[in-house]
Amino acid sequence: MSECTHNCETCTQNCDSRDPKSFLERSHEMSSIKKVIGVVSGKGGVGKSMITSLLAVTLKRRGLNTAILDADVTGPSIPKAFGIKERASASSIGMFPVKSKTGIDIMSVNLLLEDETTPVVWRGPIIAGTVKQFWTDVIWDDVDYMFVDMPPGTGDVPLTVFQSIPLDGIIIVTSPQELVSMIVAKAVNMAKAMNIPILGVVENYSFAKCPDCGKEIKLFGESHIEETAAEHGIEVLAKLPIDPDLAKASDQGVIELYQGDYAEHLCDVIEEKTK
């Protein structure tokens, strides 16, 4: 085992005193990215990718250039939501993201596969390295806001993103279940350990509205997100309902046509907190 050289730029040791920022990677020399927001969750199935897509679509409608780096390598769903079938291209100078119908730049492992249903059966370090390459080797042109859709949990990929990509903040996505306190705590503690700003938490699937009387039905029981957020000193940014129209738009690859305003306040907060 090699010894610490006391130079974090060249040393391979992961010392406790090592500044996490020393691991930051530079984006491609031809890239222009102003703000980077991570979208994280402690567990899967909470609609994180859908919220990532909504944020990019909403800010794009406001006249900002947006992009999505799909870091959920083994479960990439972003291209599906946008109806993208074409493959990403590359040249001798780097890779190029695929543009959605409204001009959102997207890079995902599914855009590199011949068949989108091919499973990505890779070891953790290879997956993490691929995500890092999406940042260093892809030419992201004139991006105002990039959203990084991360896999659930606190494993290799979230760690790589937190260490390698200069995040301006993260949004934690969760659902109204009893174990939410523990799940949010894991995401919060990881972000704090890596000195990543937490913009707030979003509770998805908070309720469903009866199509006949409009009554809110809490399918997962009463929410405790306010107490959990207060415990960690973070803000509840939104409590979003189960919306069949949004799910349908995502499944059909036309999320850019969805007219709901659920992400408007979220985008207000993002713009205000990242000025």
NUZA-779621 format. One record per residue (C-alpha): x, y, z. Coordinates in steps of 0.25 Angstrom, whole numbers. Example, Ala and Ser with C-alpha at 12.3 -4.5 7.8 and 13.67 -1.06 7.14 Angstrom:
<nugu xx="49" yy="-18" zz="31"/>
<nugu xx="55" yy="-4" zz="29"/>
END
This chain:
<nugu xx="0" yy="0" zz="0"/>
<nugu xx="5" yy="14" zz="-4"/>
<nugu xx="8" yy="24" zz="7"/>
<nugu xx="1" yy="38" zz="8"/>
<nugu xx="10" yy="48" zz="0"/>
<nugu xx="2" yy="60" zz="7"/>
<nugu xx="-1" yy="65" zz="-7"/>
<nugu xx="-16" yy="63" zz="-10"/>
<nugu xx="-14" yy="65" zz="-25"/>
<nugu xx="-5" yy="53" zz="-26"/>
<nugu xx="-7" yy="44" zz="-14"/>
<nugu xx="-16" yy="32" zz="-16"/>
<nugu xx="-19" yy="31" zz="-1"/>
<nugu xx="-33" yy="34" zz="4"/>
<nugu xx="-30" yy="41" zz="17"/>
<nugu xx="-40" yy="46" zz="26"/>
<nugu xx="-34" yy="60" zz="25"/>
<nugu xx="-34" yy="60" zz="10"/>
<nugu xx="-43" yy="72" zz="5"/>
<nugu xx="-54" yy="66" zz="-4"/>
<nugu xx="-53" yy="77" zz="-14"/>
<nugu xx="-39" yy="72" zz="-17"/>
<nugu xx="-46" yy="60" zz="-25"/>
<nugu xx="-54" yy="70" zz="-34"/>
<nugu xx="-52" yy="67" zz="-49"/>
<nugu xx="-52" yy="78" zz="-60"/>
<nugu xx="-63" yy="77" zz="-70"/>
<nugu xx="-59" yy="77" zz="-85"/>
<nugu xx="-51" yy="89" zz="-89"/>
<nugu xx="-62" yy="92" zz="-99"/>
<nugu xx="-73" yy="91" zz="-89"/>
<nugu xx="-80" yy="103" zz="-83"/>
<nugu xx="-89" yy="99" zz="-71"/>
<nugu xx="-93" yy="110" zz="-61"/>
<nugu xx="-101" yy="102" zz="-50"/>
<nugu xx="-102" yy="87" zz="-46"/>
<nugu xx="-113" yy="82" zz="-38"/>
<nugu xx="-113" yy="67" zz="-33"/>
<nugu xx="-126" yy="60" zz="-31"/>
<nugu xx="-125" yy="49" zz="-21"/>
<nugu xx="-133" yy="39" zz="-13"/>
<nugu xx="-130" yy="29" zz="-2"/>
<nugu xx="-138" yy="18" zz="-8"/>
<nugu xx="-144" yy="15" zz="-22"/>
<nugu xx="-158" yy="16" zz="-28"/>
<nugu xx="-160" yy="30" zz="-23"/>
<nugu xx="-161" yy="37" zz="-36"/>
<nugu xx="-147" yy="44" zz="-36"/>
<nugu xx="-145" yy="43" zz="-51"/>
<nugu xx="-159" yy="49" zz="-54"/>
<nugu xx="-156" yy="61" zz="-45"/>
<nugu xx="-143" yy="62" zz="-51"/>
<nugu xx="-150" yy="63" zz="-65"/>
<nugu xx="-160" yy="73" zz="-60"/>
<nugu xx="-150" yy="82" zz="-54"/>
<nugu xx="-142" yy="82" zz="-68"/>
<nugu xx="-155" yy="84" zz="-76"/>
<nugu xx="-160" yy="95" zz="-67"/>
<nugu xx="-147" yy="103" zz="-67"/>
<nugu xx="-146" yy="101" zz="-82"/>
<nugu xx="-160" yy="108" zz="-83"/>
<nugu xx="-155" yy="120" zz="-76"/>
<nugu xx="-144" yy="122" zz="-87"/>
<nugu xx="-132" yy="115" zz="-80"/>
<nugu xx="-124" yy="105" zz="-86"/>
<nugu xx="-125" yy="92" zz="-78"/>
<nugu xx="-118" yy="78" zz="-79"/>
<nugu xx="-119" yy="65" zz="-72"/>
<nugu xx="-108" yy="56" zz="-68"/>
<nugu xx="-114" yy="42" zz="-66"/>
<nugu xx="-105" yy="36" zz="-55"/>
<nugu xx="-115" yy="25" zz="-52"/>
<nugu xx="-107" yy="16" zz="-61"/>
<nugu xx="-113" yy="2" zz="-58"/>
<nugu xx="-127" yy="8" zz="-58"/>
<nugu xx="-127" yy="19" zz="-68"/>
<nugu xx="-141" yy="25" zz="-71"/>
<nugu xx="-139" yy="39" zz="-76"/>
<nugu xx="-138" yy="36" zz="-91"/>
<nugu xx="-151" yy="28" zz="-90"/>
<nugu xx="-158" yy="40" zz="-83"/>
<nugu xx="-154" yy="49" zz="-95"/>
<nugu xx="-157" yy="39" zz="-106"/>
<nugu xx="-142" yy="39" zz="-110"/>
<nugu xx="-138" yy="27" zz="-119"/>
<nugu xx="-126" yy="33" zz="-126"/>
<nugu xx="-112" yy="29" zz="-121"/>
<nugu xx="-102" yy="39" zz="-116"/>
<nugu xx="-90" yy="43" zz="-125"/>
<nugu xx="-76" yy="45" zz="-123"/>
<nugu xx="-63" yy="51" zz="-131"/>
<nugu xx="-49" yy="52" zz="-128"/>
<nugu xx="-51" yy="63" zz="-119"/>
<nugu xx="-62" yy="57" zz="-110"/>
<nugu xx="-76" yy="52" zz="-109"/>
<nugu xx="-89" yy="60" zz="-111"/>
<nugu xx="-102" yy="59" zz="-104"/>
<nugu xx="-115" yy="57" zz="-111"/>
<nugu xx="-125" yy="68" zz="-112"/>
<nugu xx="-139" yy="66" zz="-108"/>
<nugu xx="-151" yy="72" zz="-116"/>
<nugu xx="-150" yy="85" zz="-109"/>
<nugu xx="-135" yy="86" zz="-109"/>
<nugu xx="-131" yy="80" zz="-95"/>
<nugu xx="-118" yy="73" zz="-96"/>
<nugu xx="-118" yy="59" zz="-90"/>
<nugu xx="-107" yy="48" zz="-88"/>
<nugu xx="-110" yy="34" zz="-83"/>
<nugu xx="-104" yy="21" zz="-84"/>
<nugu xx="-117" yy="16" zz="-92"/>
<nugu xx="-113" yy="26" zz="-103"/>
<nugu xx="-100" yy="18" zz="-105"/>
<nugu xx="-106" yy="4" zz="-106"/>
<nugu xx="-111" yy="-3" zz="-119"/>
<nugu xx="-124" yy="-7" zz="-111"/>
<nugu xx="-129" yy="1" zz="-100"/>
<nugu xx="-134" yy="-12" zz="-93"/>
<nugu xx="-120" yy="-18" zz="-92"/>
<nugu xx="-116" yy="-19" zz="-77"/>
<nugu xx="-104" yy="-11" zz="-72"/>
<nugu xx="-97" yy="-22" zz="-64"/>
<nugu xx="-85" yy="-15" zz="-60"/>
<nugu xx="-77" yy="-14" zz="-47"/>
<nugu xx="-78" yy="-2" zz="-38"/>
<nugu xx="-65" yy="5" zz="-42"/>
<nugu xx="-68" yy="4" zz="-57"/>
<nugu xx="-82" yy="10" zz="-55"/>
<nugu xx="-76" yy="21" zz="-46"/>
<nugu xx="-65" yy="23" zz="-57"/>
<nugu xx="-76" yy="24" zz="-68"/>
<nugu xx="-83" yy="35" zz="-60"/>
<nugu xx="-70" yy="43" zz="-58"/>
<nugu xx="-68" yy="42" zz="-73"/>
<nugu xx="-82" yy="48" zz="-76"/>
<nugu xx="-76" yy="60" zz="-69"/>
<nugu xx="-62" yy="60" zz="-74"/>
<nugu xx="-63" yy="55" zz="-88"/>
<nugu xx="-77" yy="60" zz="-93"/>
<nugu xx="-77" yy="74" zz="-99"/>
<nugu xx="-89" yy="82" zz="-92"/>
<nugu xx="-91" yy="94" zz="-100"/>
<nugu xx="-97" yy="107" zz="-93"/>
<nugu xx="-104" yy="100" zz="-81"/>
<nugu xx="-111" yy="109" zz="-71"/>
<nugu xx="-116" yy="98" zz="-62"/>
<nugu xx="-111" yy="83" zz="-62"/>
<nugu xx="-119" yy="73" zz="-54"/>
<nugu xx="-112" yy="60" zz="-50"/>
<nugu xx="-122" yy="49" zz="-48"/>
<nugu xx="-115" yy="40" zz="-38"/>
<nugu xx="-118" yy="25" zz="-35"/>
<nugu xx="-124" yy="23" zz="-21"/>
<nugu xx="-115" yy="21" zz="-9"/>
<nugu xx="-102" yy="25" zz="-4"/>
<nugu xx="-93" yy="16" zz="-13"/>
<nugu xx="-82" yy="17" zz="-23"/>
<nugu xx="-89" yy="26" zz="-33"/>
<nugu xx="-95" yy="36" zz="-23"/>
<nugu xx="-81" yy="37" zz="-16"/>
<nugu xx="-74" yy="39" zz="-30"/>
<nugu xx="-84" yy="50" zz="-34"/>
<nugu xx="-82" yy="57" zz="-20"/>
<nugu xx="-67" yy="56" zz="-21"/>
<nugu xx="-65" yy="58" zz="-36"/>
<nugu xx="-75" yy="68" zz="-41"/>
<nugu xx="-76" yy="83" zz="-35"/>
<nugu xx="-91" yy="82" zz="-30"/>
<nugu xx="-98" yy="95" zz="-27"/>
<nugu xx="-108" yy="88" zz="-18"/>
<nugu xx="-116" yy="75" zz="-17"/>
<nugu xx="-131" yy="73" zz="-16"/>
<nugu xx="-135" yy="60" zz="-8"/>
<nugu xx="-148" yy="53" zz="-14"/>
<nugu xx="-156" yy="44" zz="-4"/>
<nugu xx="-169" yy="38" zz="-2"/>
<nugu xx="-179" yy="38" zz="10"/>
<nugu xx="-175" yy="25" zz="17"/>
<nugu xx="-171" yy="22" zz="31"/>
<nugu xx="-157" yy="19" zz="28"/>
<nugu xx="-155" yy="32" zz="21"/>
<nugu xx="-148" yy="39" zz="33"/>
<nugu xx="-137" yy="29" zz="32"/>
<nugu xx="-136" yy="30" zz="17"/>
<nugu xx="-135" yy="45" zz="17"/>
<nugu xx="-125" yy="45" zz="28"/>
<nugu xx="-116" yy="36" zz="20"/>
<nugu xx="-116" yy="46" zz="8"/>
<nugu xx="-115" yy="58" zz="17"/>
<nugu xx="-103" yy="52" zz="25"/>
<nugu xx="-96" yy="48" zz="12"/>
<nugu xx="-98" yy="62" zz="6"/>
<nugu xx="-93" yy="69" zz="19"/>
<nugu xx="-81" yy="60" zz="19"/>
<nugu xx="-77" yy="64" zz="5"/>
<nugu xx="-81" yy="79" zz="7"/>
<nugu xx="-92" yy="79" zz="-3"/>
<nugu xx="-103" yy="89" zz="-1"/>
<nugu xx="-117" yy="83" zz="1"/>
<nugu xx="-127" yy="92" zz="-6"/>
<nugu xx="-139" yy="84" zz="0"/>
<nugu xx="-147" yy="72" zz="0"/>
<nugu xx="-159" yy="68" zz="-9"/>
<nugu xx="-169" yy="58" zz="-5"/>
<nugu xx="-175" yy="51" zz="-17"/>
<nugu xx="-187" yy="42" zz="-17"/>
<nugu xx="-192" yy="51" zz="-6"/>
<nugu xx="-207" yy="49" zz="-9"/>
<nugu xx="-217" yy="46" zz="-20"/>
<nugu xx="-229" yy="54" zz="-24"/>
<nugu xx="-242" yy="47" zz="-26"/>
<nugu xx="-246" yy="50" zz="-40"/>
<nugu xx="-261" yy="52" zz="-36"/>
<nugu xx="-261" yy="60" zz="-23"/>
<nugu xx="-246" yy="66" zz="-23"/>
<nugu xx="-244" yy="60" zz="-9"/>
<nugu xx="-229" yy="57" zz="-6"/>
<nugu xx="-227" yy="43" zz="-3"/>
<nugu xx="-214" yy="39" zz="5"/>
<nugu xx="-211" yy="26" zz="-1"/>
<nugu xx="-198" yy="24" zz="7"/>
<nugu xx="-204" yy="30" zz="20"/>
<nugu xx="-201" yy="43" zz="27"/>
<nugu xx="-189" yy="50" zz="23"/>
<nugu xx="-178" yy="53" zz="33"/>
<nugu xx="-168" yy="60" zz="24"/>
<nugu xx="-169" yy="74" zz="31"/>
<nugu xx="-164" yy="67" zz="44"/>
<nugu xx="-153" yy="60" zz="37"/>
<nugu xx="-149" yy="73" zz="29"/>
<nugu xx="-149" yy="81" zz="42"/>
<nugu xx="-141" yy="71" zz="49"/>
<nugu xx="-130" yy="73" zz="39"/>
<nugu xx="-132" yy="87" zz="37"/>
<nugu xx="-136" yy="86" zz="22"/>
<nugu xx="-148" yy="92" zz="15"/>
<nugu xx="-160" yy="84" zz="9"/>
<nugu xx="-160" yy="90" zz="-5"/>
<nugu xx="-173" yy="82" zz="-10"/>
<nugu xx="-183" yy="71" zz="-7"/>
<nugu xx="-186" yy="66" zz="-21"/>
<nugu xx="-199" yy="57" zz="-24"/>
<nugu xx="-200" yy="44" zz="-32"/>
<nugu xx="-204" yy="49" zz="-46"/>
<nugu xx="-208" yy="39" zz="-56"/>
<nugu xx="-206" yy="49" zz="-67"/>
<nugu xx="-192" yy="52" zz="-63"/>
<nugu xx="-189" yy="37" zz="-63"/>
<nugu xx="-196" yy="35" zz="-76"/>
<nugu xx="-188" yy="46" zz="-83"/>
<nugu xx="-175" yy="40" zz="-77"/>
<nugu xx="-178" yy="26" zz="-82"/>
<nugu xx="-182" yy="31" zz="-96"/>
<nugu xx="-169" yy="40" zz="-97"/>
<nugu xx="-176" yy="53" zz="-98"/>
<nugu xx="-173" yy="59" zz="-84"/>
<nugu xx="-169" yy="72" zz="-91"/>
<nugu xx="-184" yy="73" zz="-94"/>
<nugu xx="-189" yy="72" zz="-80"/>
<nugu xx="-196" yy="84" zz="-75"/>
<nugu xx="-196" yy="83" zz="-60"/>
<nugu xx="-190" yy="93" zz="-52"/>
<nugu xx="-184" yy="84" zz="-41"/>
<nugu xx="-170" yy="88" zz="-43"/>
<nugu xx="-172" yy="103" zz="-44"/>
<nugu xx="-169" yy="106" zz="-29"/>
<nugu xx="-157" yy="96" zz="-29"/>
<nugu xx="-151" yy="104" zz="-40"/>
<nugu xx="-154" yy="117" zz="-33"/>
<nugu xx="-146" yy="112" zz="-21"/>
<nugu xx="-135" yy="106" zz="-30"/>
<nugu xx="-133" yy="120" zz="-37"/>
<nugu xx="-133" yy="128" zz="-24"/>
<nugu xx="-124" yy="119" zz="-16"/>
<nugu xx="-113" yy="117" zz="-27"/>
<nugu xx="-112" yy="132" zz="-31"/>
END
